[in-house]
Amino acid sequence: MSDLSSGSETSGVTTGLVVRYVREHGGESAVTELLRRAAVPHPLAELQDESRWVSYDTRIRLFEAAAQVLGDPDCTFAMGAAALRTGLNHSLVLVLRALGSPAQVYRQLPRAVPKFSATSTMEVLELAPGRATVRFRLHEGYRHSRLDCRYAQGLIQIVPEIFGLPPATLVHDRCQSDGAEACVYRVRWTARTRLPWLRSRRSTELELAALRGQLHALQSAATELVESDDLSLTLRRITHRAAAAVLAPSYLLAVADPQGGGPLVHSEGLPQHEVAPLADRLLAGEDLGEGAVVVDVASSRRWHGRLAAMYLPGQRGLDDERSLLSAYAGHAAAALDLLLALEDSRRGQSRSDALLTLAHELQAATDETTIADVVVSALPGIVGCSASAVLLWDAAAGALLPVASAGLTPDQWAVMHAGPIRADDTPELVEMLARQEPRIIPADEATPALRDLLLALDLAGCVVVPLVAGGDLLGVATASWRDGPMPVDLREGIARLQGVGEYAATALQNARLLAKVQHQAHHDTLTGLPNRLLFTRTLDQTLLALEPGRSAAVLFCDLDKFKRVNDDFGHAAGDELLRQVSARIAGAIRGHDVAARLSGDEFAVLLPDVGDPLAADSLGRRVVACFQSPFRIDGRELRVTTSVGVALQTGPGGRADRLLRQADTAMYTAKVRGRNQVAVAPAGAVVPAPGATAPAPAPVAQASLEAELVRALREDELRLAFQPIWSVRPELGRQEIAASARAVGVEALVRWQHPRLGLLGPAAFLPLAEEAGLVVELDLWAIRTACARAAAHGAGGRGLHVAVNLASSTLADPRLQPAVRSALAEHGLRPEQLYLEVVESRALLDVPALAGRLTALRRLGVRIALDDFGTGYSTLTWVQRLPVDQVKVDRSFTAGLPHDAAALAVTRSVLALARDLGVEIVAEGVETADQLAALVGAGCTLVQGYLLGRPAFELPELGGRPSPAADPQATARG
């Protein structure tokens, strides 16, 4: 051990004595003046903390300030002399009393000096019955102070009082302040008193006071140790409160990590560079020298580690200090036992919750990437590892492909996902393929390729579990450890990892089956091309995104006289011809064009970006030309041609069904003209609706409004109005409830500022948006705008929450989650301020899938609200099975209050259910004071309605009071 720093030269025992003495003789104002005059860099609490050490300069400045404040130049002698009465460290008193007599205390006094000062050395020159000569020297480099000398004299004088004897007399004829090499004190005391009963009583009272003080200190320390459930904080407190047992310049605590990692080390008063090597020696049981008092921190249940009270080189503690420190270490061990038991219980519950969450999320996950993300996110909490990964097996490549990982830095993630792990380079992988069993791979035992990867990821090793379903290897899940060596006992961790692996393998198998089913649902089984359903959806999306001045086209292809092939050569030949036709069409078009088989011998091609009708016609001719070479079927050459119809859409406003009908009509024109050619539908062509007996008039007004709605989204014609959500206080009287309301949130309502028709409510355009496939774009716009407005309104602090209604098609759209994440990040809105409202719909019958999508949204931190509660066909099912934070009771129930007994009963039942489920309730449509009173009487504290505030374009202030204003489109309340 090296010397302590200059800030660790005076024990808190001394500074605490100074403060207590000044307070006793001058009051709190004197203490305040003491600190002002001393101008020391420590707050009062630190000066009164016995475990804190300060500099020698701080000690002298406090002595000098005390003399000035109290007007007593000899006050430091009185401080030392009064130490027993004003609170000398109780453990020190007990240790000194255990020595048996003043003579033995004076003999041991040099060993007690380090408890007070690191700047002085004491030596006993003479010791005889009733007298002693003591030499006290301040080390070189320090300015001697007569005040410090007088303080030492006071302390030396009170030694006989520890045994109930009168104070000693002291002669000081050589002082270092006068130029002597050291101070010399000649001490005399009465060996016995004439009144032994008085001595016995004084001695017993002093011992009892010290015992009571020490017991209180240990109880206080024990209480503080069990107050926290944080292991690191508890260890810091154990180290800090060790002064309650043994007064020393420094302390060191080293305990074994309950998780199997490196030792957990805390220290007080030691240079930082010495802590780690000393902790290793302490845990190893090595001798730290005579200046260390070392005890085990252990209970009857387990050994935790060791605690040491440490003195400077050449110094050592008093003989009975080990027993006091051991008693304290017992309290510390009990606190650690309790904390670890709580931690084990909490970890077990956390793992159970994590497994349950994993099962639910895997049930909702529908693709391999999502499943892998769910698994790697859950593994650290379930297994207790530092990092995790999922890699899928590619049998064709003979390699594992990284899909997801957690617990890695961005650079490490890039290394992990840089490329596949090939079986040829990794014998461990070959063994796993053969045995399909878990494998523990420490980095220092791995083969070169795997060892290099683990080291690049800063991992000590990993456990690899194969993901097997139906005897087939689907991939592997890994759990890895970073800090220190891998845990010694991994049996429980492997068992948990295998359990997760079974869940994951089943989910992956189901996802692959679902992907196969979905592919079959959207693709033609004969040719592998997209079918009519997928083609129509793709065409709709292309037309929706079409910008003004840009064009898209459809080629409708029908084989000429295909029926003859089936009749003459059989259906097998016809099927083979269709497969070859699909390959030729795909080879004739551009890379970004989309070919599909609509039905029978009908094919279609989407040209997402064409310059003009001539370009579309040219691509149509290229398709026709690819049929010029004969097809070879069963050894025969067959010549087949096709007729192609072309329809073009320029700018927004197009619809897939209309464009396909126009292309189909143009194709029949090509057949009428003689087949094997291209016909282009004229611009603005009107075609009969399917099944119509006469041409139907084009829905010009509707098409125009659709185009205008597309333009409205692009040119910022949409507006958001905000209807406040209020918090009311149920304890107030009927007349005061409305006045007590405070704004806590808003619901965002879409309005269209039409350039010709004025302000339109949602009833005027939302049905059209649904039909035209624009409602998802509207909802995503509303989310972005609501986040921007709420963030700007609440800048610099907590703001209102804002709710946005979502259509069923938006909930199913893959763009929703990225859009929400982007809006929150872009505008800096706290996720919990955004509520996404869901309305029951028959389009959302798949509750597990919906729960999965909502769970993914909630992982972003946003809240989920169930709107129009009570109007659906499966309300209770939704509340029970969906991750809902808030339920909004439909206005149809509110309207019947307070006179409709059934409505009131339903409302009370909903509120009771919500309380049991931990869900917020908002009552909608509150328009009268009677309704408000009935709702508040039933226990509802969140309301929304015209009574307290109508929709407005400006957001209310958080906590603002009701101020009803004109409603933007009051006739359309949503």
Secondary structure, DSSP 8 states (H G I E B T S, - for coil): -----TTSSEEHHHHHHHHHHHHHHHHHHHHHHHHHHHT-SS-HHHHT-TT-EE-HHHHHHHHHHHHHHHT-TTHHHHHHHTHHHHT--HHHHHHHHTT-SHHHHHHHHHHHGGGTBSSEEEEEEEEETTEEEEEEEE-TTS---HHHHHHHHHHHHTGGGGGT----EEEEEE-GGGT-SSEEEEEE--SS-S-HHHHHHHHHHHHHHHHHHHHHHHHHHHHHHTT---HHHHHHHHHHGGGGT---SEEEEEE--TTSSS-EEEEESS-HHHHHHHHHHHHHT----TTEEEEEEE-SS-EEEEEEEE--TT----TTHHHHHHHHHHHHHHHHHHHHHHHHHHHHHHHHHHHHHHHHHHHH--SHHHHHHHHHHHHHHHH--SEEEEEEEETTTTEEEEEEEES--HHHHHHHTSS-EEGGG-HHHHHHHHH---EEEEGGGS-HHHHHHHHHTT-SEEEEEEEEETTEEEEEEEEEE-SSS--S--HHHHHHHHHHHHHHHHHHHHHHHHHHHHHHHHB-TTT-SB-HHHHHHHHHHHHHT--TT-EEEEEEEEETTHHHHHHHH-HHHHHHHHHHHHHHHHHHS-TT-EEEEEETTEEEEEEEEESSHHHHHHHHHHHHHTTSS-EEETTEEE---EEEEEEEEESS---HHHHHHHHHHHHHHHHHTTSSSEEE--TT-----TT-SS-----HHHHHHHHHHHHHHHTT-EEEEEEEEEE--TTS-HHHHHHH-EEEEEEEEEEEEETTTEEE-GGGTHHHHHHHT-HHHHHHHHHHHHHHHHHHHTTTS---EEEEEE-HHHHT-TTHHHHHHHHHHHHT--GGGEEEEEE--GGG--HHHHHHHHHHHHHTT-EEEEEEETSSSSHHHHHHHS--SEEEE-HHHHTTTTT-HHHHHHHHHHHHHHHHHT-EEEE----SHHHHHHHHHTT--EE-STTT---BSS---TT--------TTTT---
